[in-house]
Amino acid sequence: MGFPAEGLPLSYYRAKSFYVMRTDALDRFGTRLEQRFTRQEIEK
């Protein structure tokens, strides 16, 4: 289309294999336990 793809979401995976994208997605979205903290909780 004539414009750089670097600004598009997931453009990092453009030159990667499907295996890399699949394992990264499982790392991020497939965890059984996720605990988030606020900035104040971390600083405390």
PQR file of N, CA, C, O and H, with PARSE charges and radii, in Angstrom:
ATOM      1  N   MET A   1       0.814  -1.196   0.000 -0.4000 1.5000
ATOM      2  CA  MET A   1       0.000   0.000   0.000 -0.0000 2.0000
ATOM      3  C   MET A   1       0.857   1.259   0.000  0.5500 1.7000
ATOM      4  O   MET A   1       0.345   2.355  -0.225 -0.5500 1.4000
ATOM      5  N   GLY A   2       2.139   1.116   0.246 -0.4000 1.5000
ATOM      6  CA  GLY A   2       3.026   2.246   0.124 -0.0000 2.0000
ATOM      7  C   GLY A   2       3.321   3.016   1.401  0.5500 1.7000
ATOM      8  O   GLY A   2       3.927   4.086   1.338 -0.5500 1.4000
ATOM      9  H   GLY A   2       2.555   0.225   0.429  0.4000 1.0000
ATOM     10  N   PHE A   3       2.914   2.507   2.557 -0.4000 1.5000
ATOM     11  CA  PHE A   3       3.248   3.180   3.811 -0.0000 2.0000
ATOM     12  C   PHE A   3       3.964   2.193   4.724  0.5500 1.7000
ATOM     13  O   PHE A   3       3.785   0.983   4.586 -0.5500 1.4000
ATOM     14  H   PHE A   3       2.421   1.638   2.608  0.4000 1.0000
ATOM     15  N   PRO A   4       4.781   2.698   5.661 -0.5600 1.5000
ATOM     16  CA  PRO A   4       5.528   1.789   6.530  0.2800 2.0000
ATOM     17  C   PRO A   4       4.601   1.019   7.481  0.5500 1.7000
ATOM     18  O   PRO A   4       3.652   1.581   8.028 -0.5500 1.4000
ATOM     19  N   ALA A   5       4.887  -0.256   7.665 -0.4000 1.5000
ATOM     20  CA  ALA A   5       4.032  -1.105   8.497 -0.0000 2.0000
ATOM     21  C   ALA A   5       4.426  -1.065   9.969  0.5500 1.7000
ATOM     22  O   ALA A   5       3.729  -1.646  10.800 -0.5500 1.4000
ATOM     23  H   ALA A   5       5.658  -0.712   7.221  0.4000 1.0000
ATOM     24  N   GLU A   6       5.523  -0.398  10.313 -0.4000 1.5000
ATOM     25  CA  GLU A   6       6.010  -0.409  11.685 -0.0000 2.0000
ATOM     26  C   GLU A   6       4.999   0.142  12.694  0.5500 1.7000
ATOM     27  O   GLU A   6       5.020  -0.251  13.860 -0.5500 1.4000
ATOM     28  H   GLU A   6       6.090   0.074   9.637  0.4000 1.0000
ATOM     29  N   GLY A   7       4.128   1.030  12.269 -0.4000 1.5000
ATOM     30  CA  GLY A   7       3.165   1.623  13.185 -0.0000 2.0000
ATOM     31  C   GLY A   7       1.914   0.788  13.397  0.5500 1.7000
ATOM     32  O   GLY A   7       1.088   1.123  14.247 -0.5500 1.4000
ATOM     33  H   GLY A   7       4.111   1.349  11.321  0.4000 1.0000
ATOM     34  N   LEU A   8       1.759  -0.276  12.653 -0.4000 1.5000
ATOM     35  CA  LEU A   8       0.565  -1.103  12.758 -0.0000 2.0000
ATOM     36  C   LEU A   8       0.663  -2.051  13.953  0.5500 1.7000
ATOM     37  O   LEU A   8       1.756  -2.498  14.303 -0.5500 1.4000
ATOM     38  H   LEU A   8       2.430  -0.549  11.963  0.4000 1.0000
ATOM     39  N   PRO A   9      -0.468  -2.358  14.578 -0.5600 1.5000
ATOM     40  CA  PRO A   9      -0.443  -3.328  15.669  0.2800 2.0000
ATOM     41  C   PRO A   9       0.090  -4.674  15.183  0.5500 1.7000
ATOM     42  O   PRO A   9      -0.232  -5.112  14.079 -0.5500 1.4000
ATOM     43  N   LEU A  10       0.881  -5.311  15.988 -0.4000 1.5000
ATOM     44  CA  LEU A  10       1.465  -6.623  15.716 -0.0000 2.0000
ATOM     45  C   LEU A  10       2.433  -6.641  14.537  0.5500 1.7000
ATOM     46  O   LEU A  10       2.724  -7.709  13.997 -0.5500 1.4000
ATOM     47  H   LEU A  10       1.143  -4.956  16.885  0.4000 1.0000
ATOM     48  N   SER A  11       2.927  -5.493  14.137 -0.4000 1.5000
ATOM     49  CA  SER A  11       3.864  -5.467  13.009 -0.0000 2.0000
ATOM     50  C   SER A  11       5.169  -6.194  13.353  0.5500 1.7000
ATOM     51  O   SER A  11       5.890  -6.626  12.453 -0.5500 1.4000
ATOM     52  H   SER A  11       2.690  -4.626  14.576  0.4000 1.0000
ATOM     53  N   TYR A  12       5.475  -6.330  14.641 -0.4000 1.5000
ATOM     54  CA  TYR A  12       6.663  -7.070  15.062 -0.0000 2.0000
ATOM     55  C   TYR A  12       6.627  -8.503  14.532  0.5500 1.7000
ATOM     56  O   TYR A  12       7.676  -9.068  14.220 -0.5500 1.4000
ATOM     57  H   TYR A  12       4.889  -5.979  15.371  0.4000 1.0000
ATOM     58  N   TYR A  13       5.453  -9.091  14.428 -0.4000 1.5000
ATOM     59  CA  TYR A  13       5.316 -10.496  14.042 -0.0000 2.0000
ATOM     60  C   TYR A  13       5.308 -10.711  12.538  0.5500 1.7000
ATOM     61  O   TYR A  13       5.180 -11.847  12.079 -0.5500 1.4000
ATOM     62  H   TYR A  13       4.601  -8.633  14.682  0.4000 1.0000
ATOM     63  N   ARG A  14       5.437  -9.678  11.789 -0.4000 1.5000
ATOM     64  CA  ARG A  14       5.385  -9.761  10.336 -0.0000 2.0000
ATOM     65  C   ARG A  14       6.426 -10.710   9.766  0.5500 1.7000
ATOM     66  O   ARG A  14       6.130 -11.459   8.835 -0.5500 1.4000
ATOM     67  H   ARG A  14       5.541  -8.756  12.161  0.4000 1.0000
ATOM     68  N   ALA A  15       7.633 -10.693  10.302 -0.4000 1.5000
ATOM     69  CA  ALA A  15       8.696 -11.556   9.783 -0.0000 2.0000
ATOM     70  C   ALA A  15       8.944 -12.772  10.670  0.5500 1.7000
ATOM     71  O   ALA A  15       9.923 -13.494  10.477 -0.5500 1.4000
ATOM     72  H   ALA A  15       7.873 -10.084  11.058  0.4000 1.0000
ATOM     73  N   LYS A  16       8.060 -13.002  11.646 -0.4000 1.5000
ATOM     74  CA  LYS A  16       8.217 -14.131  12.566 -0.0000 2.0000
ATOM     75  C   LYS A  16       7.344 -15.289  12.109  0.5500 1.7000
ATOM     76  O   LYS A  16       6.421 -15.117  11.313 -0.5500 1.4000
ATOM     77  H   LYS A  16       7.265 -12.415  11.803  0.4000 1.0000
ATOM     78  N   SER A  17       7.651 -16.465  12.623 -0.4000 1.5000
ATOM     79  CA  SER A  17       6.842 -17.636  12.298 -0.0000 2.0000
ATOM     80  C   SER A  17       5.559 -17.635  13.126  0.5500 1.7000
ATOM     81  O   SER A  17       5.453 -16.937  14.134 -0.5500 1.4000
ATOM     82  H   SER A  17       8.401 -16.605  13.270  0.4000 1.0000
ATOM     83  N   PHE A  18       4.598 -18.425  12.683 -0.4000 1.5000
ATOM     84  CA  PHE A  18       3.351 -18.537  13.434 -0.0000 2.0000
ATOM     85  C   PHE A  18       3.617 -19.114  14.817  0.5500 1.7000
ATOM     86  O   PHE A  18       2.922 -18.766  15.772 -0.5500 1.4000
ATOM     87  H   PHE A  18       4.684 -18.992  11.864  0.4000 1.0000
ATOM     88  N   TYR A  19       4.602 -19.983  14.940 -0.4000 1.5000
ATOM     89  CA  TYR A  19       4.960 -20.577  16.234 -0.0000 2.0000
ATOM     90  C   TYR A  19       5.319 -19.494  17.251  0.5500 1.7000
ATOM     91  O   TYR A  19       4.885 -19.560  18.400 -0.5500 1.4000
ATOM     92  H   TYR A  19       5.166 -20.266  14.164  0.4000 1.0000
ATOM     93  N   VAL A  20       6.098 -18.509  16.845 -0.4000 1.5000
ATOM     94  CA  VAL A  20       6.491 -17.419  17.746 -0.0000 2.0000
ATOM     95  C   VAL A  20       5.258 -16.639  18.197  0.5500 1.7000
ATOM     96  O   VAL A  20       5.116 -16.325  19.378 -0.5500 1.4000
ATOM     97  H   VAL A  20       6.451 -18.456  15.911  0.4000 1.0000
ATOM     98  N   MET A  21       4.371 -16.330  17.257 -0.4000 1.5000
ATOM     99  CA  MET A  21       3.162 -15.586  17.614 -0.0000 2.0000
ATOM    100  C   MET A  21       2.281 -16.408  18.554  0.5500 1.7000
ATOM    101  O   MET A  21       1.713 -15.867  19.503 -0.5500 1.4000
ATOM    102  H   MET A  21       4.486 -16.585  16.297  0.4000 1.0000
ATOM    103  N   ARG A  22       2.168 -17.683  18.301 -0.4000 1.5000
ATOM    104  CA  ARG A  22       1.335 -18.548  19.141 -0.0000 2.0000
ATOM    105  C   ARG A  22       1.889 -18.648  20.552  0.5500 1.7000
ATOM    106  O   ARG A  22       1.135 -18.531  21.519 -0.5500 1.4000
ATOM    107  H   ARG A  22       2.629 -18.123  17.530  0.4000 1.0000
ATOM    108  N   THR A  23       3.182 -18.862  20.687 -0.4000 1.5000
ATOM    109  CA  THR A  23       3.754 -18.995  22.033 -0.0000 2.0000
ATOM    110  C   THR A  23       3.731 -17.670  22.783  0.5500 1.7000
ATOM    111  O   THR A  23       3.530 -17.661  23.998 -0.5500 1.4000
ATOM    112  H   THR A  23       3.794 -18.957  19.902  0.4000 1.0000
ATOM    113  N   ASP A  24       3.930 -16.559  22.097 -0.4000 1.5000
ATOM    114  CA  ASP A  24       3.832 -15.251  22.760 -0.0000 2.0000
ATOM    115  C   ASP A  24       2.410 -14.993  23.244  0.5500 1.7000
ATOM    116  O   ASP A  24       2.220 -14.454  24.334 -0.5500 1.4000
ATOM    117  H   ASP A  24       4.094 -16.566  21.111  0.4000 1.0000
ATOM    118  N   ALA A  25       1.416 -15.366  22.454 -0.4000 1.5000
ATOM    119  CA  ALA A  25       0.023 -15.173  22.850 -0.0000 2.0000
ATOM    120  C   ALA A  25      -0.311 -16.040  24.060  0.5500 1.7000
ATOM    121  O   ALA A  25      -1.030 -15.603  24.958 -0.5500 1.4000
ATOM    122  H   ALA A  25       1.571 -15.804  21.569  0.4000 1.0000
ATOM    123  N   LEU A  26       0.204 -17.255  24.085 -0.4000 1.5000
ATOM    124  CA  LEU A  26      -0.044 -18.122  25.242 -0.0000 2.0000
ATOM    125  C   LEU A  26       0.627 -17.569  26.490  0.5500 1.7000
ATOM    126  O   LEU A  26       0.067 -17.659  27.583 -0.5500 1.4000
ATOM    127  H   LEU A  26       0.788 -17.609  23.355  0.4000 1.0000
ATOM    128  N   ASP A  27       1.806 -17.004  26.344 -0.4000 1.5000
ATOM    129  CA  ASP A  27       2.484 -16.389  27.490 -0.0000 2.0000
ATOM    130  C   ASP A  27       1.663 -15.238  28.049  0.5500 1.7000
ATOM    131  O   ASP A  27       1.600 -15.059  29.265 -0.5500 1.4000
ATOM    132  H   ASP A  27       2.261 -16.931  25.456  0.4000 1.0000
ATOM    133  N   ARG A  28       1.043 -14.469  27.193 -0.4000 1.5000
ATOM    134  CA  ARG A  28       0.331 -13.274  27.640 -0.0000 2.0000
ATOM    135  C   ARG A  28      -1.101 -13.565  28.055  0.5500 1.7000
ATOM    136  O   ARG A  28      -1.559 -13.060  29.080 -0.5500 1.4000
ATOM    137  H   ARG A  28       1.094 -14.614  26.205  0.4000 1.0000
ATOM    138  N   PHE A  29      -1.808 -14.363  27.282 -0.4000 1.5000
ATOM    139  CA  PHE A  29      -3.239 -14.547  27.507 -0.0000 2.0000
ATOM    140  C   PHE A  29      -3.602 -15.916  28.061  0.5500 1.7000
ATOM    141  O   PHE A  29      -4.752 -16.128  28.445 -0.5500 1.4000
ATOM    142  H   PHE A  29      -1.435 -14.773  26.450  0.4000 1.0000
ATOM    143  N   GLY A  30      -2.666 -16.847  28.115 -0.4000 1.5000
ATOM    144  CA  GLY A  30      -2.995 -18.202  28.549 -0.0000 2.0000
ATOM    145  C   GLY A  30      -2.578 -18.535  29.959  0.5500 1.7000
ATOM    146  O   GLY A  30      -2.630 -19.697  30.362 -0.5500 1.4000
ATOM    147  H   GLY A  30      -1.732 -16.675  27.803  0.4000 1.0000
ATOM    148  N   THR A  31      -2.164 -17.533  30.720 -0.4000 1.5000
ATOM    149  CA  THR A  31      -1.732 -17.816  32.082 -0.0000 2.0000
ATOM    150  C   THR A  31      -2.934 -18.135  32.962  0.5500 1.7000
ATOM    151  O   THR A  31      -4.002 -17.543  32.806 -0.5500 1.4000
ATOM    152  H   THR A  31      -2.123 -16.589  30.392  0.4000 1.0000
ATOM    153  N   ARG A  32      -2.755 -19.063  33.876 -0.4000 1.5000
ATOM    154  CA  ARG A  32      -3.839 -19.440  34.771 -0.0000 2.0000
ATOM    155  C   ARG A  32      -3.998 -18.444  35.904  0.5500 1.7000
ATOM    156  O   ARG A  32      -5.108 -18.223  36.389 -0.5500 1.4000
ATOM    157  H   ARG A  32      -1.887 -19.544  34.002  0.4000 1.0000
ATOM    158  N   LEU A  33      -2.904 -17.847  36.326 -0.4000 1.5000
ATOM    159  CA  LEU A  33      -2.946 -16.918  37.443 -0.0000 2.0000
ATOM    160  C   LEU A  33      -2.264 -15.631  37.032  0.5500 1.7000
ATOM    161  O   LEU A  33      -1.123 -15.638  36.572 -0.5500 1.4000
ATOM    162  H   LEU A  33      -2.003 -18.027  35.932  0.4000 1.0000
ATOM    163  N   GLU A  34      -2.951 -14.557  37.197 -0.4000 1.5000
ATOM    164  CA  GLU A  34      -2.368 -13.251  36.890 -0.0000 2.0000
ATOM    165  C   GLU A  34      -2.725 -12.321  38.028  0.5500 1.7000
ATOM    166  O   GLU A  34      -3.883 -12.232  38.437 -0.5500 1.4000
ATOM    167  H   GLU A  34      -3.879 -14.551  37.572  0.4000 1.0000
ATOM    168  N   GLN A  35      -1.737 -11.640  38.526 -0.4000 1.5000
ATOM    169  CA  GLN A  35      -1.965 -10.701  39.618 -0.0000 2.0000
ATOM    170  C   GLN A  35      -1.397  -9.353  39.217  0.5500 1.7000
ATOM    171  O   GLN A  35      -0.218  -9.245  38.878 -0.5500 1.4000
ATOM    172  H   GLN A  35      -0.796 -11.712  38.194  0.4000 1.0000
ATOM    173  N   ARG A  36      -2.226  -8.333  39.253 -0.4000 1.5000
ATOM    174  CA  ARG A  36      -1.804  -6.992  38.871 -0.0000 2.0000
ATOM    175  C   ARG A  36      -1.702  -6.120  40.106  0.5500 1.7000
ATOM    176  O   ARG A  36      -2.432  -6.311  41.079 -0.5500 1.4000
ATOM    177  H   ARG A  36      -3.184  -8.420  39.528  0.4000 1.0000
ATOM    178  N   PHE A  37      -0.791  -5.163  40.057 -0.4000 1.5000
ATOM    179  CA  PHE A  37      -0.559  -4.260  41.167 -0.0000 2.0000
ATOM    180  C   PHE A  37      -0.662  -2.823  40.683  0.5500 1.7000
ATOM    181  O   PHE A  37      -0.340  -2.514  39.536 -0.5500 1.4000
ATOM    182  H   PHE A  37      -0.199  -5.008  39.266  0.4000 1.0000
ATOM    183  N   THR A  38      -1.117  -1.948  41.577 -0.4000 1.5000
ATOM    184  CA  THR A  38      -1.115  -0.529  41.270 -0.0000 2.0000
ATOM    185  C   THR A  38       0.277   0.023  41.549  0.5500 1.7000
ATOM    186  O   THR A  38       1.083  -0.627  42.214 -0.5500 1.4000
ATOM    187  H   THR A  38      -1.379  -2.200  42.509  0.4000 1.0000
ATOM    188  N   ARG A  39       0.554   1.192  41.054 -0.4000 1.5000
ATOM    189  CA  ARG A  39       1.860   1.816  41.298 -0.0000 2.0000
ATOM    190  C   ARG A  39       2.093   2.017  42.794  0.5500 1.7000
ATOM    191  O   ARG A  39       3.201   1.804  43.286 -0.5500 1.4000
ATOM    192  H   ARG A  39      -0.100   1.720  40.514  0.4000 1.0000
ATOM    193  N   GLN A  40       1.052   2.425  43.513 -0.4000 1.5000
ATOM    194  CA  GLN A  40       1.177   2.645  44.957 -0.0000 2.0000
ATOM    195  C   GLN A  40       1.484   1.335  45.693  0.5500 1.7000
ATOM    196  O   GLN A  40       2.269   1.339  46.642 -0.5500 1.4000
ATOM    197  H   GLN A  40       0.152   2.598  43.114  0.4000 1.0000
ATOM    198  N   GLU A  41       0.891   0.233  45.280 -0.4000 1.5000
ATOM    199  CA  GLU A  41       1.173  -1.053  45.910 -0.0000 2.0000
ATOM    200  C   GLU A  41       2.627  -1.469  45.686  0.5500 1.7000
ATOM    201  O   GLU A  41       3.264  -2.009  46.590 -0.5500 1.4000
ATOM    202  H   GLU A  41       0.254   0.230  44.510  0.4000 1.0000
ATOM    203  N   ILE A  42       3.140  -1.225  44.514 -0.4000 1.5000
ATOM    204  CA  ILE A  42       4.532  -1.575  44.211 -0.0000 2.0000
ATOM    205  C   ILE A  42       5.488  -0.713  45.027  0.5500 1.7000
ATOM    206  O   ILE A  42       6.468  -1.212  45.580 -0.5500 1.4000
ATOM    207  H   ILE A  42       2.623  -0.787  43.779  0.4000 1.0000
ATOM    208  N   GLU A  43       5.199   0.584  45.100 -0.4000 1.5000
ATOM    209  CA  GLU A  43       6.079   1.477  45.849 -0.0000 2.0000
ATOM    210  C   GLU A  43       6.053   1.183  47.343  0.5500 1.7000
ATOM    211  O   GLU A  43       7.049   1.380  48.038 -0.5500 1.4000
ATOM    212  H   GLU A  43       4.402   0.990  44.651  0.4000 1.0000
ATOM    213  N   LYS A  44       4.910   0.710  47.835 -0.4000 1.5000
ATOM    214  CA  LYS A  44       4.794   0.377  49.259 -0.0000 2.0000
ATOM    215  C   LYS A  44       5.624  -0.850  49.571  0.5500 1.7000
ATOM    216  O   LYS A  44       5.661  -1.295  50.719 -0.5500 1.4000
ATOM    217  H   LYS A  44       4.100   0.550  47.270  0.4000 1.0000
TER
END
